[in-house]
Amino acid sequence: MSGHNKWSQIKHKKAVVDSKRSQLFSKHAKNITNETKKAGGDVSAAGVLAAIERAKKDSMPKDNIEKALLRGQKLRGNDDQEIIFEGFGPEGVAILVVTETDNNNRTAPIVKKIFSKHNCSFGSPGSASWAFTRQENTFEPINKVTASDKTKESLNSLIEELEECDDVEAVYTTAE
């Protein structure tokens, strides 16, 4: 009967759930901090209130929200910079990874490692951006590529792993 302990099963399930909540809360905290910086420390700005509302919807604790607001008010100068990484996935699908980071030397190797782990090629600036048009804060593909089911599955696993990285804001592909 060893290994059939109910608590050990609960413990493993709880660890998975807690890990996902932690990642979600850290993304919300970063968004609240960034919106507060953009608003110049004004916590009543529309962007800040919207970020707080999204965090509350996901049951983020009030203390965490307040800490993120304070961090955004203290760091009025926005140290984070937007960096766009480009590459190609299976079947030549163009991929753009939009990151917001305070340290490019930390973020670039992480993104490169994820690309190589999924057998995707990491491109130089401009190698894949030609396939997209920028519309305010998003990128729209100029021509969509019809991808096979296997390619879609591969791209989905790549995108999921990229989005787990704290600095990654969005991932865009030309796949349909």
Secondary structure by P-SEA (a helix, b strand, c coil): cccccaaaaaaaaaaaaaaaaaaaaaaaaaaaaaaaaaaccccccaaaaaaaaaaaaacccaaaaaaaaaaaaaaccccbbbbbbbbccccbbbbbbbbbbccccccaaaaaaaaaaacbbbbcccccccccccccccccccccccccaaaaaaaaaaaaaaaacccccccccccc
